[in-house]
């Protein structure tokens, strides 16, 4: 779970960088940081969901 939280933290920071790029008028930086943030968020959510699924008790 900790790894997923770290990935989501990096995604948040990347979203902040993207927002700063858009605000500064650098749409290329804003776009690519937003793309990177989206990929990091997908990775973080995958880690959290995968960990939760694989730590559930089984009936067998």
Biopython code that builds the backbone (N, CA, C, O; Angstrom):
import numpy as np
from Bio.PDB.StructureBuilder import StructureBuilder

atoms = [
    (1, "UNK", "N", (0.822, -1.186, 0.000)),
    (1, "UNK", "CA", (0.000, 0.000, 0.000)),
    (1, "UNK", "C", (0.870, 1.255, 0.000)),
    (1, "UNK", "O", (0.525, 2.267, -0.611)),
    (2, "UNK", "N", (1.984, 1.174, 0.684)),
    (2, "UNK", "CA", (2.880, 2.330, 0.744)),
    (2, "UNK", "C", (3.404, 2.729, -0.620)),
    (2, "UNK", "O", (3.540, 3.918, -0.909)),
    (3, "UNK", "N", (3.697, 1.759, -1.455)),
    (3, "UNK", "CA", (4.198, 2.047, -2.798)),
    (3, "UNK", "C", (3.134, 2.785, -3.607)),
    (3, "UNK", "O", (3.443, 3.734, -4.327)),
    (4, "UNK", "N", (1.889, 2.350, -3.488)),
    (4, "UNK", "CA", (0.808, 3.027, -4.192)),
    (4, "UNK", "C", (0.642, 4.467, -3.751)),
    (4, "UNK", "O", (0.380, 5.349, -4.569)),
    (5, "UNK", "N", (0.793, 4.705, -2.462)),
    (5, "UNK", "CA", (0.687, 6.063, -1.933)),
    (5, "UNK", "C", (1.829, 6.926, -2.465)),
    (5, "UNK", "O", (1.626, 8.091, -2.805)),
    (6, "UNK", "N", (3.031, 6.351, -2.534)),
    (6, "UNK", "CA", (4.177, 7.097, -3.079)),
    (6, "UNK", "C", (3.926, 7.453, -4.543)),
    (6, "UNK", "O", (4.172, 8.586, -4.955)),
    (7, "UNK", "N", (3.440, 6.495, -5.327)),
    (7, "UNK", "CA", (3.143, 6.761, -6.743)),
    (7, "UNK", "C", (2.091, 7.855, -6.878)),
    (7, "UNK", "O", (2.216, 8.733, -7.732)),
    (8, "UNK", "N", (1.054, 7.809, -6.042)),
    (8, "UNK", "CA", (0.022, 8.851, -6.104)),
    (8, "UNK", "C", (0.581, 10.205, -5.673)),
    (8, "UNK", "O", (0.161, 11.244, -6.183)),
    (9, "UNK", "N", (1.517, 10.192, -4.743)),
    (9, "UNK", "CA", (2.180, 11.446, -4.359)),
    (9, "UNK", "C", (2.977, 12.030, -5.513)),
    (9, "UNK", "O", (2.950, 13.239, -5.745)),
    (10, "UNK", "N", (3.686, 11.172, -6.236)),
    (10, "UNK", "CA", (4.427, 11.650, -7.407)),
    (10, "UNK", "C", (3.470, 12.159, -8.480)),
    (10, "UNK", "O", (3.768, 13.140, -9.161)),
    (11, "UNK", "N", (2.322, 11.500, -8.634)),
    (11, "UNK", "CA", (1.324, 11.958, -9.602)),
    (11, "UNK", "C", (0.813, 13.345, -9.219)),
    (11, "UNK", "O", (0.646, 14.208, -10.081)),
    (12, "UNK", "N", (0.570, 13.553, -7.944)),
    (12, "UNK", "CA", (0.110, 14.858, -7.479)),
    (12, "UNK", "C", (1.137, 15.939, -7.788)),
    (12, "UNK", "O", (0.783, 17.021, -8.255)),
    (13, "UNK", "N", (2.406, 15.649, -7.528)),
    (13, "UNK", "CA", (3.465, 16.618, -7.825)),
    (13, "UNK", "C", (3.569, 16.888, -9.322)),
    (13, "UNK", "O", (3.808, 18.023, -9.736)),
    (14, "UNK", "N", (3.390, 15.853, -10.129)),
    (14, "UNK", "CA", (3.419, 16.043, -11.581)),
    (14, "UNK", "C", (2.237, 16.888, -12.037)),
    (14, "UNK", "O", (2.388, 17.724, -12.928)),
    (15, "UNK", "N", (1.060, 16.687, -11.443)),
    (15, "UNK", "CA", (-0.089, 17.535, -11.768)),
    (15, "UNK", "C", (0.195, 18.991, -11.398)),
    (15, "UNK", "O", (-0.190, 19.903, -12.130)),
    (16, "UNK", "N", (0.863, 19.211, -10.270)),
    (16, "UNK", "CA", (1.230, 20.576, -9.890)),
    (16, "UNK", "C", (2.185, 21.188, -10.909)),
    (16, "UNK", "O", (2.031, 22.350, -11.283)),
    (17, "UNK", "N", (3.175, 20.410, -11.361)),
    (17, "UNK", "CA", (4.098, 20.905, -12.383)),
    (17, "UNK", "C", (3.364, 21.211, -13.678)),
    (17, "UNK", "O", (3.655, 22.210, -14.335)),
    (18, "UNK", "N", (2.418, 20.365, -14.048)),
    (18, "UNK", "CA", (1.627, 20.616, -15.239)),
    (18, "UNK", "C", (0.828, 21.901, -15.132)),
    (18, "UNK", "O", (0.770, 22.695, -16.071)),
    (19, "UNK", "N", (0.216, 22.094, -13.975)),
    (19, "UNK", "CA", (-0.546, 23.322, -13.756)),
    (19, "UNK", "C", (0.338, 24.558, -13.822)),
    (19, "UNK", "O", (-0.062, 25.589, -14.363)),
    (20, "UNK", "N", (1.546, 24.450, -13.268)),
    (20, "UNK", "CA", (2.478, 25.576, -13.320)),
    (20, "UNK", "C", (2.892, 25.856, -14.764)),
    (20, "UNK", "O", (3.050, 27.012, -15.159)),
    (21, "UNK", "N", (3.064, 24.804, -15.539)),
    (21, "UNK", "CA", (3.404, 24.991, -16.952)),
    (21, "UNK", "C", (2.293, 25.689, -17.712)),
    (21, "UNK", "O", (2.549, 26.601, -18.497)),
    (22, "UNK", "N", (1.049, 25.260, -17.479)),
    (22, "UNK", "CA", (-0.087, 25.914, -18.144)),
    (22, "UNK", "C", (-0.177, 27.374, -17.723)),
    (22, "UNK", "O", (-0.381, 28.253, -18.561)),
    (23, "UNK", "N", (-0.023, 27.637, -16.417)),
    (23, "UNK", "CA", (-0.141, 29.011, -15.907)),
    (23, "UNK", "C", (0.948, 29.920, -16.451)),
    (23, "UNK", "O", (0.719, 31.115, -16.642)),
    (24, "UNK", "N", (2.133, 29.368, -16.704)),
    (24, "UNK", "CA", (3.245, 30.166, -17.217)),
    (24, "UNK", "C", (3.172, 30.349, -18.732)),
    (24, "UNK", "O", (4.029, 31.012, -19.318)),
    (25, "UNK", "N", (2.159, 29.768, -19.364)),
    (25, "UNK", "CA", (2.016, 29.920, -20.795)),
    (25, "UNK", "C", (2.783, 28.894, -21.616)),
    (25, "UNK", "O", (2.901, 29.032, -22.834)),
    (26, "UNK", "N", (3.299, 27.874, -20.959)),
    (26, "UNK", "CA", (4.040, 26.809, -21.648)),
    (26, "UNK", "C", (3.115, 25.609, -21.793)),
    (26, "UNK", "O", (3.155, 24.672, -20.996)),
    (27, "UNK", "N", (2.288, 25.655, -22.819)),
    (27, "UNK", "CA", (1.285, 24.597, -22.969)),
    (27, "UNK", "C", (1.915, 23.234, -23.232)),
    (27, "UNK", "O", (1.334, 22.207, -22.879)),
    (28, "UNK", "N", (3.106, 23.212, -23.852)),
    (28, "UNK", "CA", (3.759, 21.923, -24.094)),
    (28, "UNK", "C", (4.179, 21.275, -22.780)),
    (28, "UNK", "O", (3.977, 20.076, -22.589)),
    (29, "UNK", "N", (4.755, 22.052, -21.882)),
    (29, "UNK", "CA", (5.138, 21.503, -20.568)),
    (29, "UNK", "C", (3.910, 21.100, -19.768)),
    (29, "UNK", "O", (3.895, 20.050, -19.126)),
    (30, "UNK", "N", (2.887, 21.933, -19.808)),
    (30, "UNK", "CA", (1.656, 21.608, -19.094)),
    (30, "UNK", "C", (1.052, 20.318, -19.596)),
    (30, "UNK", "O", (0.610, 19.482, -18.808)),
    (31, "UNK", "N", (1.032, 20.154, -20.910)),
    (31, "UNK", "CA", (0.452, 18.940, -21.495)),
    (31, "UNK", "C", (1.237, 17.701, -21.092)),
    (31, "UNK", "O", (0.653, 16.725, -20.620)),
    (32, "UNK", "N", (2.554, 17.729, -21.271)),
    (32, "UNK", "CA", (3.342, 16.518, -21.007)),
    (32, "UNK", "C", (3.408, 16.182, -19.526)),
    (32, "UNK", "O", (3.406, 15.004, -19.171)),
    (33, "UNK", "N", (3.467, 17.183, -18.646)),
    (33, "UNK", "CA", (3.425, 16.879, -17.212)),
    (33, "UNK", "C", (2.074, 16.304, -16.823)),
    (33, "UNK", "O", (1.991, 15.468, -15.923)),
    (34, "UNK", "N", (1.018, 16.741, -17.490)),
    (34, "UNK", "CA", (-0.303, 16.191, -17.211)),
    (34, "UNK", "C", (-0.394, 14.745, -17.689)),
    (34, "UNK", "O", (-0.989, 13.908, -17.011)),
    (35, "UNK", "N", (0.185, 14.446, -18.843)),
    (35, "UNK", "CA", (0.231, 13.065, -19.342)),
    (35, "UNK", "C", (1.009, 12.187, -18.367)),
    (35, "UNK", "O", (0.561, 11.097, -18.012)),
    (36, "UNK", "N", (2.172, 12.664, -17.937)),
    (36, "UNK", "CA", (2.990, 11.899, -16.980)),
    (36, "UNK", "C", (2.217, 11.689, -15.685)),
    (36, "UNK", "O", (2.237, 10.596, -15.120)),
    (37, "UNK", "N", (1.535, 12.732, -15.210)),
    (37, "UNK", "CA", (0.759, 12.615, -13.975)),
    (37, "UNK", "C", (-0.348, 11.585, -14.121)),
    (37, "UNK", "O", (-0.607, 10.820, -13.192)),
    (38, "UNK", "N", (-0.997, 11.554, -15.262)),
    (38, "UNK", "CA", (-2.047, 10.566, -15.495)),
    (38, "UNK", "C", (-1.505, 9.149, -15.452)),
    (38, "UNK", "O", (-2.122, 8.258, -14.867)),
    (39, "UNK", "N", (-0.347, 8.940, -16.072)),
    (39, "UNK", "CA", (0.262, 7.607, -16.055)),
    (39, "UNK", "C", (0.687, 7.205, -14.644)),
    (39, "UNK", "O", (0.513, 6.054, -14.242)),
    (40, "UNK", "N", (1.243, 8.153, -13.897)),
    (40, "UNK", "CA", (1.628, 7.864, -12.512)),
    (40, "UNK", "C", (0.401, 7.551, -11.651)),
    (40, "UNK", "O", (0.451, 6.676, -10.787)),
    (41, "UNK", "N", (-0.694, 8.267, -11.891)),
    (41, "UNK", "CA", (-1.914, 8.012, -11.129)),
    (41, "UNK", "C", (-2.466, 6.622, -11.431)),
    (41, "UNK", "O", (-2.910, 5.919, -10.524)),
    (42, "UNK", "N", (-2.438, 6.224, -12.704)),
    (42, "UNK", "CA", (-2.881, 4.879, -13.069)),
    (42, "UNK", "C", (-2.019, 3.836, -12.376)),
    (42, "UNK", "O", (-2.535, 2.844, -11.862)),
    (43, "UNK", "N", (-0.714, 4.055, -12.358)),
    (43, "UNK", "CA", (0.203, 3.126, -11.706)),
    (43, "UNK", "C", (-0.061, 3.042, -10.202)),
    (43, "UNK", "O", (-0.089, 1.953, -9.629)),
    (44, "UNK", "N", (-0.253, 4.201, -9.569)),
    (44, "UNK", "CA", (-0.520, 4.218, -8.136)),
    (44, "UNK", "C", (-1.816, 3.527, -7.781)),
    (44, "UNK", "O", (-1.876, 2.765, -6.817)),
    (45, "UNK", "N", (-2.858, 3.790, -8.557)),
    (45, "UNK", "CA", (-4.134, 3.122, -8.297)),
    (45, "UNK", "C", (-4.023, 1.623, -8.547)),
    (45, "UNK", "O", (-4.609, 0.826, -7.816)),
    (46, "UNK", "N", (-3.274, 1.238, -9.576)),
    (46, "UNK", "CA", (-3.063, -0.191, -9.840)),
    (46, "UNK", "C", (-2.354, -0.873, -8.689)),
    (46, "UNK", "O", (-2.690, -2.000, -8.327)),
    (47, "UNK", "N", (-1.373, -0.194, -8.114)),
    (47, "UNK", "CA", (-0.656, -0.766, -6.969)),
    (47, "UNK", "C", (-1.580, -0.909, -5.764)),
    (47, "UNK", "O", (-1.562, -1.934, -5.083)),
    (48, "UNK", "N", (-2.377, 0.102, -5.506)),
    (48, "UNK", "CA", (-3.299, 0.039, -4.364)),
    (48, "UNK", "C", (-4.364, -1.037, -4.560)),
    (48, "UNK", "O", (-4.620, -1.837, -3.660)),
    (49, "UNK", "N", (-4.977, -1.052, -5.729)),
    (49, "UNK", "CA", (-6.035, -2.034, -5.986)),
    (49, "UNK", "C", (-5.458, -3.442, -6.026)),
    (49, "UNK", "O", (-6.050, -4.367, -5.470)),
    (50, "UNK", "N", (-4.320, -3.615, -6.670)),
    (50, "UNK", "CA", (-3.693, -4.935, -6.735)),
    (50, "UNK", "C", (-3.294, -5.458, -5.366)),
    (50, "UNK", "O", (-3.469, -6.640, -5.071)),
    (51, "UNK", "N", (-2.757, -4.577, -4.530)),
    (51, "UNK", "CA", (-2.392, -4.985, -3.179)),
    (51, "UNK", "C", (-3.634, -5.381, -2.392)),
    (51, "UNK", "O", (-3.627, -6.388, -1.685)),
    (52, "UNK", "N", (-4.692, -4.599, -2.511)),
    (52, "UNK", "CA", (-5.919, -4.909, -1.790)),
    (52, "UNK", "C", (-6.489, -6.245, -2.242)),
    (52, "UNK", "O", (-6.907, -7.052, -1.412)),
    (53, "UNK", "N", (-6.512, -6.487, -3.547)),
    (53, "UNK", "CA", (-7.056, -7.749, -4.065)),
    (53, "UNK", "C", (-6.229, -8.936, -3.573)),
    (53, "UNK", "O", (-6.783, -9.956, -3.163)),
    (54, "UNK", "N", (-4.921, -8.804, -3.615)),
    (54, "UNK", "CA", (-4.064, -9.943, -3.281)),
    (54, "UNK", "C", (-3.840, -10.136, -1.793)),
    (54, "UNK", "O", (-3.192, -11.102, -1.390)),
    (55, "UNK", "N", (-4.357, -9.246, -0.975)),
    (55, "UNK", "CA", (-4.251, -9.446, 0.470)),
    (55, "UNK", "C", (-5.561, -9.907, 1.105)),
    (55, "UNK", "O", (-5.634, -10.083, 2.322)),
    (56, "UNK", "N", (-6.589, -10.103, 0.289)),
    (56, "UNK", "CA", (-7.871, -10.584, 0.807)),
    (56, "UNK", "C", (-7.790, -12.075, 1.076)),
    (56, "UNK", "O", (-7.186, -12.811, 0.296)),
    (57, "UNK", "N", (-8.383, -12.526, 2.159)),
    (57, "UNK", "CA", (-8.358, -13.949, 2.457)),
    (57, "UNK", "C", (-9.143, -14.767, 1.406)),
    (57, "UNK", "O", (-10.140, -14.307, 0.850)),
    (58, "UNK", "N", (-8.671, -15.950, 1.168)),
    (58, "UNK", "CA", (-9.354, -16.830, 0.216)),
    (58, "UNK", "C", (-10.099, -17.924, 0.984)),
    (58, "UNK", "O", (-9.783, -18.219, 2.136)),
    (59, "UNK", "N", (-11.094, -18.518, 0.319)),
    (59, "UNK", "CA", (-11.890, -19.573, 0.944)),
    (59, "UNK", "C", (-11.207, -20.946, 0.878)),
    (59, "UNK", "O", (-11.567, -21.867, 1.611)),
    (60, "UNK", "N", (-10.228, -21.060, -0.003)),
    (60, "UNK", "CA", (-9.591, -22.381, -0.211)),
    (60, "UNK", "C", (-8.588, -22.715, 0.836)),
    (60, "UNK", "O", (-7.979, -23.784, 0.789)),
]
sb = StructureBuilder()
sb.init_structure("model")
sb.init_model(0)
sb.init_chain("A")
sb.init_seg("    ")
for serial, (resi, resn, name, xyz) in enumerate(atoms, 1):
    if name == "N":
        sb.init_residue(resn, " ", resi, " ")
    sb.init_atom(name, np.array(xyz, "f"), 0.0, 1.0, " ", f" {name:<3s}", serial, name[0])
structure = sb.get_structure()
